[in-house]
């Protein structure tokens, strides 16, 4: 398994990204290789400074960096020697099996959709986020930011993707799928929600349980995967992150709310594309980067991308 990491991606790059790669490498199989995309001389010097053997890694020299504030499309076209662009090209060519970055999210999505491409049949990709539940595990919310405006047919595909993710990555045999809405009743919601409800209800290979409200997101006894558009999902995600920050600022420690720390999860995969791509939090620390890389490896090993391709090819999951 070969995993690529954009060393210059993220607010605290390159040091925290490289430290995270070092932490992750200690959890990987001896046959697995980490490909470090960035300033090769700087990477090699830092590896030695951190007491690492540079021979344990593959370095790919890149003279440019796509910054967090760069225009995603323009920078992807103009900075062809950046770690992000080279990483996607290595992924497309099969030199690596997955690529992860905590850098410019927009540019990551450009690479995921334009270089790697969508699975046949997928209208739009999406990203998901874990939402800690009251059983000490996680529920899954999707989409959480790619598509602010999603049509019912998009939301149906998110549900199909979420079902596959829950089965193959979360180990849930028959995931319970729900639609986030303003009420439990079938008649509740706007036109989009009502139409989506009917699509989900009439999809035989989904365990659709109906609508859930905002107060149900954490209920392990009720739901596993919650479907919504990227506009609402991103608000849910940012609010969840704020819970952890508020409690930390008030010096309140609680085991349940500790699960809201994004560092525990590292990143989120872009679902619906032909390869494994994971997007990390811009403020990723070394712990978050480690978990981002390990998540990438887990998704590669699960062959999730191949299973999504097969599911949409045959119209079933």
ABEGO torsion letter per residue (X at the ends): XBBBBBAABEAAOAAAAAAAAAAAAAABBAABBBBBBEBAAAAAAAAAAAGBBAAABBBBBBABBBBAABBAAAAAAABAABAAAAAAAAAAAGABABBBBABBAAAAAAAAAAAAEBBBGBABBBBBBBBBBAAGBBBBBOBAGABABBBAAAAAAAAAAAAAAAAAAAGBABBBBBBBBABABAABEBAAAAAAAAAAAABAABBBAEBBBAAAAABAAABABBBBBAAAAAAAAAAAAAAAAAAAAAGBBBAAAAAABAAAAGBBBBBGBABBBBBBBAABBAAAAAAAAAAAAAAAAAGAAAAAAAAAAAGBX
